[in-house]
Amino acid sequence: MYDAIVVGARCAGASAALLLARQGRRVLLVDRMKFPSDTMSTLYIHPPGIALLARWGVLDAVAASGCPPLETVGYDVAGLRLTVPTPSTPYARVAYAPRRQVLDHLLVGAAVAAGADFAERTSLREVIWRDGRAAGVRIRTPEGLESVPAKLVIGADGRQSRLAALVDAPFRKQDELATCVYYSCWKNVEADFGYHERPDSWIVRIPTHDGVTVVATYFPQDQFAQIRLDPLAAHLETIKQNAPDLHDRLAGAERVERLVGTGRQQNYFRRMNGPGWALAGDAAHHLDSITARGITNALTQAQLLSDALAGQDLDDAGGLDARLARFAEESYGTLGEPYKTTLELARLRLTDSRAALLRAVARSPELTRRYFAMIAGVIDRSEFFTPELAELLPAAARWTAPAEPAEPAEPAGPAGPERGEVTTTPR
Ligand SMILES: Cc1cc2nc3c(=O)[nH]c(=O)nc-3n(C[C@H](O)[C@H](O)[C@H](O)COP(=O)(O)OP(=O)(O)OC[C@H]3O[C@@H](n4cnc5c(N)ncnc54)[C@H](O)[C@@H]3O)c2cc1C
């Protein structure tokens, strides 16, 4: 009998397994992939996520893996070129963008070192129910099907979460698809971390391991059908048009690896808890990757889940469910702000009022600091959009006006296949 089975062994699942194992729980962590394993991501982790890695003792290994620290943020928008220090927290001064096959593997290693059992190439098939509660799982291992009882089943199995489907976790909030994204990897390019924003376009350059720079290009979702016909051409053309300096730097560089992209970056919150089960990471909540919040959110949720369960007797079903409910409420509370900021930016509307706001912000070092800190999740929106700011800059009030209610992009229920996901081969 395990205390907890965690399905999915990346930033949400491996972190949850690590923290629960450190509480002295018996934990089984499973993933259908063989590790180390890569996944779709542009890799950037904001300082609040880095602070958690530091707190858990994993950051030193990330730094030792050769991943460069990202000490500044560049922003090229509305005639402005800003470079600011990475917004810091008391526990993290810089950001990192580690390759996922490195980061996720380090987290799994830390979970195993803390006492968790890890089974790779092992898939969740069914939930075992007893008296209306999740009481374990049926898994397919390389040796065959097995039943594993557990007091708690945690789904950290990503956007297409099988656990969410099996427990019938409804969507609590869904918003329409906002962007589509394609990214490429380049060697021998001098690049620091930064964004280039233009109307209908958002481009990010992200240095990672081995001298590689990831370049991600975001387009409005309504251009996806057209762009996916020749995504590489669209990717290179938007860099040329909207980030000409970066385009010049790429001219002498070597493109490595495949172009990768997706038009299916859903925006949702699912119900995250039920009798004997919980969801964390993308399984619980997903948002457009434009603000690079997914990894930090997943790490945050692992910490919230571990905090909620601290000291709880898992044999006390009522007590356990109350703690899971607390975890879910704290998650909705914590993740609501980045969700709102992300959806605003993901509309890719560089309106006159937003451009005016950014120009005004750029004139004040303090507002600039607070703006970037808000985007990084270091401060809350309320600490940036103060009444004083709205009085000083009416544009701030207009920019933050609530979005029109969005129609759900797809019906609630088990998610379908990744219809829009496309990869192409290197040139
Ligand atoms: C294009 C793109 C770019 C992104 N860029 C960034 C970025 O720069 N910064 C950032 O913070 N976030 C980024 N994100 C988001 C980030 O990658 C995710 O939020 C993050 O990976 C979520 O981690 P997770 O552990 O919840 O889920 P995942 O990383 O999706 O991991 C889920 C795991 O569950 C396993 N699994 C699934 N089903 C089963 C099953 N039935 N049985 C067993 N195992 C199973 C999978 O094999 C997988 O290993 C990006 C996302 C996209 C799509």
The ligand as an ORCA input file, in Angstrom:
! r2SCAN-3c Opt
* xyz 0 1
  C       5.186     25.472    -26.750
  C       5.247     25.540    -25.255
  C       6.224     26.306    -24.654
  C       6.289     26.377    -23.267
  N       7.253     27.139    -22.700
  C       7.312     27.289    -21.359
  C       8.280     28.113    -20.747
  O       9.141     28.724    -21.389
  N       8.253     28.211    -19.386
  C       7.313     27.596    -18.633
  O       7.301     27.766    -17.412
  N       6.391     26.793    -19.185
  C       6.369     26.620    -20.514
  N       5.435     25.799    -21.088
  C       4.520     25.072    -20.222
  C       5.217     23.940    -19.501
  O       5.971     23.169    -20.412
  C       4.188     23.073    -18.790
  O       3.334     23.915    -18.031
  C       4.851     22.074    -17.871
  O       5.582     21.137    -18.623
  C       3.807     21.342    -17.035
  O       4.426     20.307    -16.325
  P       3.574     19.070    -15.823
  O       4.522     18.279    -14.994
  O       2.300     19.513    -15.241
  O       3.134     18.272    -17.129
  P       3.969     17.678    -18.364
  O       5.265     18.393    -18.529
  O       3.016     17.670    -19.504
  O       4.275     16.186    -17.916
  C       3.261     15.224    -17.835
  C       3.906     13.844    -17.767
  O       2.858     12.900    -17.581
  C       3.159     11.755    -18.325
  N       1.898     11.044    -18.596
  C       0.850     11.488    -19.321
  N      -0.137     10.563    -19.324
  C       0.318      9.517    -18.590
  C      -0.243      8.274    -18.238
  N      -1.479      7.894    -18.642
  N       0.486      7.423    -17.485
  C       1.734      7.769    -17.080
  N       2.314      8.951    -17.375
  C       1.610      9.818    -18.130
  C       3.814     12.281    -19.586
  O       4.626     11.273    -20.195
  C       4.637     13.454    -19.052
  O       5.971     13.068    -18.756
  C       5.363     25.679    -22.472
  C       4.386     24.886    -23.078
  C       4.332     24.812    -24.460
  C       3.285     23.949    -25.099
*
